[in-house]
């Protein structure tokens, strides 16, 4: 006898709910402790009570089976957070962009060693801003051309629009030059395409010689997105839908959600006060409104995607499975290996003092800044308080989504969540 449909739920949503139900098991069935996973509740509740966050969604899986999936707090005042809320993923978008490019690597269309100018001629023969003898900035020819690999590892020399307090004179100079020329932070919903953004910056000097300095730059990611467009002959939105979102059945992941889904997007709140945020300090822009933008043509793979915890779990699980999910292969094992490998050698370079793969952080040593689930785990975060983490050694995926101003203490909630998740693994400890 056919099951009766739940009132108010679409057939698509009911199918997804059933899929989640079938994937969910008791933690002990996959070697995790339900008692320890319950400590996540305490961490989340404490964060809400201390006004670090208004609400959040967490998901933990091991061996591809979901053992914890909960919503906490509120998406805005008086409205409970729900597990199907659609979050601004911000920089968690970057890893998806890297995966798109690596699909073209699998097909022999793009090589990491390709010079950027092979796709965007204006990047040929770049100049580099470096300190002169008198402490001023001089422009000198780059020692070599930046490559696709350099973009993916944030070592291309392409500066951030905001220099991220890098302390590197060349990048500080380039950031000031961007500001002088009116190029605003690339997180915003511009009424232009990524092709137009890349054309704006292609003639600018680099902040350092390619391969010599790590600089977290949204523009590096946006340029890789543009290369995907050029190499595939498709705009980035269409490419991601066809080759990543549809194969993984990521129903709610998009640059610009359909209007019917807007009520599922949580408000952004200020850490510490829980005031509702409507914008930042850049005139004429409003980051928090990006998903609702009328200009729906800026496919910003550095920070522009929105999605749910369950959707991102499927993408992260695909990486953990070395490129395959539910029988559909999106990437070769070798492509995933390249993405998740430490490309910095002994240099501990990242915002958290770890090393760097292809648009993701790789934890090769414990430190006092920020730790993931365990050595070898890889991850990246979103500006508005989100992160994913994959721990290959223990076959664990963890997703944390919130919408809060990026303050150090709010990020510590993520770290505590990841640590408690790691501590919940009870078998095969090495």
C-alpha positions in Angstrom: 0.0 0.0 0.0 1.4 3.4 -1.0 2.4 5.7 1.8 0.2 8.7 2.2 1.8 12.0 1.4 2.5 14.4 4.2 0.4 17.5 3.9 2.2 20.6 2.6 5.4 18.8 1.5 6.3 18.4 -2.2 7.0 15.0 -3.6 10.6 16.1 -4.0 10.9 17.1 -0.4 9.2 13.9 0.8 11.6 11.8 -1.3 14.6 13.6 0.3 13.1 13.1 3.8 12.8 9.4 3.1 16.4 9.3 1.8 17.7 10.9 4.9 15.7 8.5 7.1 17.2 5.5 5.3 20.7 6.9 5.6 20.4 7.6 9.4 21.6 5.0 11.9 22.3 4.8 15.6 25.9 6.1 16.2 27.0 2.8 17.8 26.3 1.0 14.6 29.2 2.8 13.0 31.5 2.9 16.0 30.5 6.3 17.4 29.1 7.2 20.9 25.6 8.6 21.1 26.5 9.9 24.6 29.4 11.9 23.2 27.5 13.1 20.2 24.9 14.4 22.7 27.5 16.8 24.0 27.0 18.7 20.7 23.7 19.8 22.1 25.4 21.3 25.1 27.9 23.1 22.9 25.2 24.6 20.7 23.0 25.6 23.6 25.8 27.3 25.3 26.7 29.2 22.2 23.1 30.4 21.8 22.9 31.4 25.5 26.2 33.4 25.3 24.8 35.1 22.1 27.6 33.8 20.0 25.0 32.5 17.5 21.3 32.8 17.0 20.9 29.3 15.5 22.7 26.6 13.6 22.4 23.2 11.8 24.8 20.4 12.4 25.3 17.1 10.6 27.7 14.2 11.3 28.2 11.1 9.3 30.4 8.1 9.4 30.9 5.4 6.7 28.4 7.4 4.7 25.6 7.0 7.4 24.2 10.0 9.2 24.4 9.7 13.0 23.6 13.3 14.0 21.5 15.9 12.2 19.9 18.7 14.2 18.7 22.3 14.0 19.2 24.6 17.0 17.9 28.0 18.0 16.2 30.4 15.6 16.7 31.5 12.0 15.4 34.9 13.1 13.5 36.2 16.1 10.5 33.9 16.8 11.2 31.6 13.9 12.8 28.2 14.7 15.8 27.1 12.8 15.1 24.0 10.6 17.3 21.3 9.1 16.3 22.3 5.6 17.3 26.0 6.0 19.3 27.4 3.1 22.5 29.1 4.2 24.8 31.6 2.6 27.8 29.2 2.2 30.3 32.1 1.5 33.8 30.6 1.1 32.6 27.0 1.4 31.7 27.8 -2.3 35.4 27.7 -3.1 35.9 23.9 -2.8 32.9 23.3 -5.1 34.6 25.6 -7.7 37.9 23.7 -7.4 36.0 20.4 -7.9 34.4 21.9 -11.1 37.9 22.8 -12.4 39.3 19.3 -11.5 36.5 17.7 -13.5 38.0 19.4 -16.6 41.4 18.2 -15.5 40.0 14.6 -15.5 38.9 15.2 -19.1 42.3 16.4 -20.2 41.0 19.9 -20.9 42.8 21.8 -18.1 46.1 21.0 -16.5 47.2 22.5 -13.2 50.5 23.4 -14.9 48.7 25.5 -17.5 49.6 29.2 -17.4 46.6 31.4 -16.6 47.2 33.4 -19.8 46.4 30.3 -21.8 42.8 31.0 -20.9 42.9 34.7 -20.1 45.6 36.4 -22.3 45.6 39.6 -20.3 47.5 37.7 -17.5 50.5 37.3 -19.8 53.8 39.0 -18.8 52.6 40.2 -15.4 54.5 42.7 -13.3 55.0 42.3 -9.5 54.8 44.9 -6.8 57.7 44.5 -4.4 59.6 46.7 -1.9 62.4 48.8 -3.4 65.7 49.8 -1.8 64.2 52.8 -0.2 61.1 51.0 1.1 58.9 52.2 -1.7 57.1 49.9 -4.1 58.6 49.1 -7.5 57.2 47.0 -10.3 59.3 44.3 -11.7 58.7 41.5 -14.2 57.4 38.3 -12.6 59.9 35.5 -12.3 57.5 33.2 -14.0 53.9 33.1 -15.2 51.1 32.3 -12.7 49.5 28.9 -13.3 46.2 27.2 -12.6 47.9 25.4 -9.7 49.0 28.7 -8.3 45.4 30.0 -8.3 44.1 26.8 -6.6 46.7 27.0 -3.9 46.4 30.8 -3.4 50.0 31.3 -4.4 49.4 33.0 -7.7 50.3 36.5 -6.5 46.8 37.8 -7.3 46.1 40.0 -4.3 43.0 40.1 -2.2 40.8 43.2 -2.5 41.3 43.5 1.2 44.8 42.5 2.0 43.8 40.3 5.0 46.5 41.9 7.2 49.0 39.8 5.4 51.9 42.1 6.3 53.2 41.7 2.8 54.1 45.1 1.2 53.3 44.0 -2.4 49.8 42.7 -1.5 49.1 45.8 0.7 50.0 48.0 -2.3 47.8 46.0 -4.7 44.8 46.1 -2.2 45.2 49.9 -2.0 45.3 50.1 -5.8 42.1 48.1 -6.1 40.4 50.5 -3.7 41.7 53.5 -5.6 40.3 52.1 -8.8 36.9 51.4 -7.2 37.1 47.6 -7.3 35.0 46.5 -4.3 35.1 43.3 -2.3 34.1 40.4 -4.5 31.7 39.0 -2.0 29.0 41.5 -3.1 26.1 41.0 -5.5 27.5 43.0 -8.4 25.4 43.8 -11.5 28.1 42.3 -13.7 29.5 38.9 -14.7 32.7 37.2 -13.4 34.1 37.7 -16.9 33.7 41.5 -16.4 35.3 41.3 -12.9 38.3 39.3 -14.2 38.7 41.7 -17.0 38.9 44.5 -14.4 41.8 43.0 -12.5 43.7 41.2 -15.2 45.9 44.2 -15.9 46.8 44.8 -12.3 50.2 43.9 -10.9 50.6 40.9 -8.7 51.4 41.3 -5.0 54.1 38.7 -5.0 56.0 36.4 -7.4 53.9 33.3 -8.3 54.6 30.4 -6.0 56.4 32.4 -3.4 53.7 33.7 -1.0 50.3 32.4 0.2 47.6 35.1 0.1 44.0 34.3 0.8 42.3 36.0 -2.2 38.7 35.7 -3.4 39.9 36.8 -6.8 42.1 33.7 -7.2 38.9 31.6 -6.8 36.9 33.8 -9.1 39.6 33.5 -11.8 39.4 29.7 -11.6 35.6 30.0 -12.0 36.2 32.1 -15.2 38.7 29.5 -16.5 36.0 26.8 -16.0 33.6 29.0 -18.1 36.2 29.5 -20.9 37.3 25.8 -21.0 33.8 24.4 -20.8 32.0 26.9 -23.0 29.3 27.2 -20.3 28.5 29.9 -17.8 29.5 28.7 -14.3 25.9 28.5 -13.0 24.9 26.1 -15.8 28.1 24.1 -15.5 27.7 23.5 -11.7 24.0 22.5 -12.2 24.8 20.0 -14.9 28.0 18.4 -13.6 27.8 18.7 -9.8 24.4 19.7 -8.3 22.2 17.5 -10.5 24.4 14.3 -10.3 24.6 14.7 -6.5 20.9 15.7 -6.3 21.8 18.9 -4.4 18.3 20.2 -4.7 18.8 23.4 -2.7 22.2 24.6 -3.8 22.5 27.6 -6.1 23.9 31.0 -6.5 20.4 32.6 -6.4 17.7 30.5 -4.7 14.2 30.5 -6.3 11.9 33.0 -4.7 9.8 30.2 -3.3 12.7 29.2 -1.1 13.6 32.6 0.3 11.6 32.0 3.5 14.1 29.2 4.3 17.2 31.5 4.4 18.1 32.5 7.9 18.9 36.1 8.8 22.5 37.1 9.7 23.1 38.2 13.3 25.9 40.0 15.0 28.0 37.8 17.3 27.7 39.1 20.9 24.6 41.2 20.5 22.4 39.1 18.2 21.4 42.2 16.4 20.0 41.4 12.9 22.5 42.5 10.2 21.4 44.0 6.9 24.7 45.0 5.5 28.4 45.8 5.9 30.4 49.0 6.0 30.9 49.2 2.2 28.7 51.9 0.7 26.1 50.7 -1.8 26.5 47.0 -1.0 24.7 44.6 1.2 26.3 41.1 1.6 23.4 39.7 3.6 21.0 40.4 0.7 23.1 38.6 -1.9 20.8 35.6 -2.3 17.8 37.9 -3.0 19.7 40.0 -5.6 17.8 41.2 -8.7 21.1 41.0 -10.7 21.4 37.2 -11.0 24.4 37.0 -13.3 27.4 37.3 -10.9 28.3 33.7 -10.3 30.8 34.3 -7.5 32.4 30.9 -6.8 34.6 32.5 -4.1 31.6 33.2 -1.8 28.3 33.3 -3.6 26.6 29.8 -3.3 23.8 29.0 -0.9 22.7 25.6 0.2 21.6 23.2 3.0 23.6 21.0 5.3 22.3 17.8 3.7 23.3 19.1 0.2 26.8 19.9 1.3 27.1 16.6 3.1 26.6 14.8 -0.2 29.3 16.9 -1.8 31.7 16.3 1.1 30.9 12.6 1.2 31.7 12.4 -2.5 35.2 13.8 -1.7 35.6 11.3 1.1 34.6 8.5 -1.3 37.4 9.7 -3.6 35.0 11.1 -6.2 32.0 8.9 -6.2 28.6 9.2 -4.4 25.6 6.8 -4.7 27.1 5.1 -7.7 27.8 8.4 -9.6 31.4 9.3 -10.2 32.1 13.1 -10.4 35.9 13.0 -9.9 38.7 10.6 -10.3 40.5 9.4 -7.2 43.6 11.1 -8.4 41.8 14.5 -8.8 40.5 14.2 -5.2 44.0 13.3 -4.1 45.4 16.5 -5.7 42.6 18.6 -4.1 43.2 17.3 -0.6 47.0 17.1 -0.6 49.2 19.6 1.3 50.8 21.6 -1.5 52.7 23.9 0.9 55.4 21.4 2.0 56.7 22.4 5.4 55.2 25.9 5.2 52.2 26.2 7.6 50.3 28.7 5.5 46.6 29.3 6.0 44.4 31.5 8.1 44.4 28.8 10.8 48.1 28.0 10.6 47.6 24.8 8.7 48.6 23.9 5.2 46.7 24.3 1.9 45.3 22.0 -0.8 43.1 23.1 -3.7 40.8 25.7 -2.2 40.8 23.9 1.2 42.7 23.8 4.4 44.6 20.6 5.3 45.5 19.9 8.9 49.0 18.4 9.2 49.8 19.5 12.7 48.0 20.5 15.9 48.3 24.2 16.9 46.8 26.8 19.2 44.8 28.6 16.6 42.2 26.2 15.3 42.0 22.4 15.1 39.8 20.1 13.0 38.8 16.6 13.8 42.2 15.0 13.3 45.5 15.0 11.4 44.9 14.7 7.7 41.4 16.2 7.9 40.5 18.8 5.3 38.0 21.6 5.5 37.1 25.2 4.7 34.9 27.8 6.2 32.3 30.4 5.2 32.4 34.0 6.3 29.0 33.8 8.0 30.0 31.1 10.4 29.9 27.8 8.5 32.3 25.0 7.8 32.6 21.5 6.5 35.3 19.0 7.6 36.3 15.6 6.2 38.4 13.2 8.3 39.6 10.4 5.9 41.4 8.4 8.6 38.2 7.8 10.5 35.8 8.1 7.5 33.9 11.0 9.1 32.1 14.0 7.6 30.9 16.9 9.7 28.9 20.0 8.5 28.2 23.1 10.6 26.1 25.9 9.2 25.2 29.2 10.9 24.7 32.8 9.9 26.6 35.1 12.2 29.2 37.9 11.9 32.7 36.4 11.7 34.2 36.9 15.2 36.8 34.7 16.7 34.6 33.4 19.5 31.9 32.4 17.0 34.4 30.3 15.1 35.3 28.6 18.3 31.8 27.1 18.4 32.7 25.4 15.1 36.0 24.1 16.6 34.2 22.7 19.7 31.7 21.0 17.4 34.5 19.3 15.4 36.4 18.3 18.5 33.3 16.7 20.1 32.6 14.9 16.9 36.2 13.6 16.8 35.9 12.5 20.4 32.8 10.5 19.6 34.7 8.0 17.4 35.1 5.0 19.7 36.5 2.2 17.5 39.7 1.6 15.6 41.6 4.4 17.4 45.2 4.7 16.4 
